[in-house]
Amino acid sequence: MCGIVGAVAQRYVAPILLEGLKRLEYRGYDSAGMATINPGGAIERIRALGKVKFLEEELDKDPLNAGLGIAHTRWATHGEPSTRNAHPHVCRDTVALVHNGIIENHTQLREQQLADGHEFTSETDTEVVVNLVYDKLAAGLSLVDAVTAATKELDGAYALGVVTISEPDRIVAARRGSPLVIGLGIGENFIASDVFALLPVTQRFIFLEDGDIADITRESITIYDEHGRIVERPESVSELSPDAAEKSGYRHFMLKEIFDQPRAIAETLEGRIQGGEVPDSIFGPNGTEILDSVEAVTIVACGTSYHAGMVARYWLEGLAGVPCTVEVASEFRYRKPVVRRGTLFVTISQSGETADTLAALREAKRSGFAHSLAVCNVPESSLTRESELVLMTRAGPEIGVASTKAFTTQLVALMLLTVALGRRHGMTPDTVSTLVAQLESLPGKVNTALDLNDAIAKLAERFVNKHHMLYLGRGSMYPVAMEGALKLKEISYIHAEAYPAGELKHGPLALVDEDMPVLSVAPNNELLEKLKSNLEEVRARGGELYVFADSAVDVAANPDIHVLDVAPVEDPIAPIIYTVPLQLFAYHVAVLKGADVDQPRNLAKSVTVE
């Protein structure tokens, strides 16, 4: 989950690297560092504990003026956040290296290197890699050959950027299991963990594939595949503008992204509805053939994306009549699922680089699943390249670590899938038309939900001193409650749990008292009356209730029940609409508590490690 950036140019690269780190900081912010090879041919390195701004302060005091360098912002895995554990790592003032990923055999390598006379200055798994490269260079290999040889001894996942004083005009990059892109300039070239880091300097990119090793100078790029053959990887032009990752006047990225949801949903729907139907072509050239063969669906995802999958299960089974299972990606590959004939394997990921989800997809292929579909936000990601069908969510850059617009656009994409499959499993034309019309109404209805912002900000004041909270929902609102609880946990650090409302009496009710507020989402559907009964159970035990309810629902406010009216919405799309006030609620509570909303402690975006 760390962020990597590197540059080789005729101009000083430190400002480019620093700006790249700022744009990558959502990937990790435990420490940051930069290493350059100065005009005298020596490695200069500056590292700082904490966020990139602290590295910037060090660079202001001691600038690095060089035309080649690498930089890194860290999310700690092996070794505590500290300056000594910060990247880049250096071996004997000869080689400098940055790394994203996990080296699984680092213990064995460390023991061997200690026996060979290497001294370790960190607790990281990365330091064994820089030592390996040094040993290969000392044996007479070129930098590209040394990196190639070193990677053959590594188990695990990595994206690497490596420089050495013996070849001060090049960067060697390597990728296996962690994302890495090359940015193309004129008389200069770059590497980074994703394109956002490099948008100020280029919009031309090459996406490395697993096993690739790239030899990069100012004027040339040579890419070798995992077999050592020179290969050509296609060049892509990003349509994102350099300001795509800016706050645009909002206090936080998260708030910007919450309010960006009407536009994002409209983008998700653009061109996906034709003549009141969902054409198969939106899933890919083989869409019709594959969807015709689908008899069941298995959805695999992590975190927020997993919650989107849980909502989709209600849709696929209740609206489309298609059997559906939903699995946590990190567990899926460690059991032996029974594969039903004609099962479509659906993965959901904002980044398309989520390690657990990618591993699950690869395991699914080995296990005999018929076909695969990726619901993803990032073009050219590993997930999209490895899946047969792809449905891009088009949410645009999501910088806030707590996912918002990625979630709602995933839901929109999954409803499109529901309609496409439903037509094949008994869904009537009238139902198709109704669902399509509801989808088309979503941007306006999300805008209406956003009008609750001020009321929710006022409500949030009651939670500044709370430490625990229960979220309740029934039916498709249960995963919405789970997502709401996750948002609150992530950014406010309040312990929050979600339960199906009917499960209260089976244990959680024991926790309910005046210090345990309960929040419920109550759209106007067939489960409403049962939900009301569950709310009475809370009230009878002295619990304080907060109900986000359809304005047409008769939920009477009193000193113990606080009601927030939500505009009426049709039941199928209610999960999308009711997500929005829960996002705003978590945001305002976190702001009032003084938490770092965009960069919550211990977390990072794009989880590329297991």
Steps between C-alpha positions, in 0.01 A plus 500: 500500500801723499550764233797504262616773267822538300636733232795534264523837329722789395338721764509460878257222590446560873197732447345242264558220749360703789183592310463135400523392864233751600271351237581146615470565872158331514698174450683541832622774729706336775826645364648642181838525337696593188836400355684661209833454327667839505724644225801373693374144465401443864169387649333763715205392710250680724232320701238617747255337738135580435337669207654637185488855637773405748722380217428827321622691806825303497546565129448872555793494742720275284392492132585205276613638164531217251355375174427146621322381811246274667255570781254314721213550742454205734219296647677286758491120477834370627646732761339785690460844346839664557769687313728199489225290344411765242588449134711539291734235636868519412774236494860612554443839342476325163137400438173668601159332474130564565247219538127446521387151600608222733803272466379175655842331520676801654587311821698235314669761282589711802663206676709422194602863453599536864723197456648666190593813695213738426393733777134589533383845600125437488236246594345495154468218253625741231859526617575144386410604145744790482770273643422237236533756222830622646638144505406446138664829400812404695509179297535708184142521372343811353220664696223353287657153519560538875135589563388214275718252688394635839129472426541132417589443865196684637172347611205732539379818335699804402526815298860624498687809394880462513794733432878461539801730490667272242226587247384846605289559190235229542224362718411133490142412592351159570146387562341186637165516676517873573409774252761709320472737204755680282435862413631616164646846449723680251858453609375369833317195630334399825366213709218500754252278681216660307439768240376764746854553623622604156211700355683833552782384269342261250180340381673219307545172683612142462352249746747229595376143523589236756858386460607805299833671559554843343830672423428874498722790395420854388478396135405132501285234662569131458258251655580133561230245581528227761690283249756770429367582155478861383133590465291796395227607739228728364505870572186651654396863518325598822193719467535619858598862546782596736246650741297177514659420833441848652249591773336768282407721796367223725645461848580134443525262207236284666245783502581584138450137404171472687367804314645370173268198507221636277757570226677167556175302480404684182839403355446137599166502316620692194456281191397199712124542442358491149134498409399434858720189523852401608688373192734204542774686315577713807667196659735428211505344154403156634233637730200334339658157472626498858188646662285248311690221676472638856299287742641637825727777627781501755614844614838548669631825644648673806387776734260750349492308172389192695205698634408594141502132415271423794246753374526350152408157637158633599458642150626199308287254693195717567474683166687282252433154648868405479663305788778708654769454762722776636844429642773692679796483263759441772317183605379369166832364379563310823203272479375264232182641349265272314473651153154492347466459126468827312612721789621851418783606729462872576779698665450854632788739569544875479870478410506170316820423689358364827730209573243273665248554221757437227612182675136387525449557126806293417383225734155510340653439159682196638184378672293486183268799514346546157561870444616815678382860521683791666320804638780751530583871497852499358562419133805289420504361852600139562140400573368638173779341299446158654119487475296393197232766545550845647257765615681822589333712766647829369492659845815701431791529743410415857769635731330479838592172664139439609320400182184692407431558132674174414236319707195666350628462144574133569137460605383666179720266295368198689141607437585517128626143528182402683283634218716335232476161672138549601388521137629144464334367814140609484519873568207657316545788254296721735739427786799571277350834400422586861853420623660689212286805576602480866866486402459805278342688791792432734713814443209725590400293802859492631504879468187512714666277761799736506263779604494330842861605560427786740249299703746210526782733605276622785407143595867400509562737791327248729767237428823682574542327835363160402723193485264226377208475262268244344367522145184311403344412168278235349516340157722691260535770766707265713812529280430875480512505880828305482643758264383784724665337802820445305514868400457607863770259617744598229503875545367582849647200688166437671438130548197428284334172409216420265238231549189382321234662715336164563820377666485754783317259730761231434778674686579862409206631705714430806721793399222754469491772765515880519867490388439284193308697237326303229463622142253340265421547131128470433383529141135442424498132404338172599736459797412835655253372759742233619772763524273719712460209741876466521531870577251465783723229646780757516280770644368267770859440622579868539688531174522822304379458142593688185285407202572598141148446371293548189308823555178312424567253782319550829795500741412745775784701646523533878780568753636149444443474124663747262368482145673627187259515209628364169306573181290204380681264267414178320606189688748351246722811493450590868838350602678753278304797633519407869876453476546874442374631839704231676812623319425858602433393858836322531675797341356763733558290813864453397547873435353590838727248671802657330594183312702497179208429267690432179785307654369302798756338725635156412320490164581564136326473167564238234586202719766326295625268775342195658 
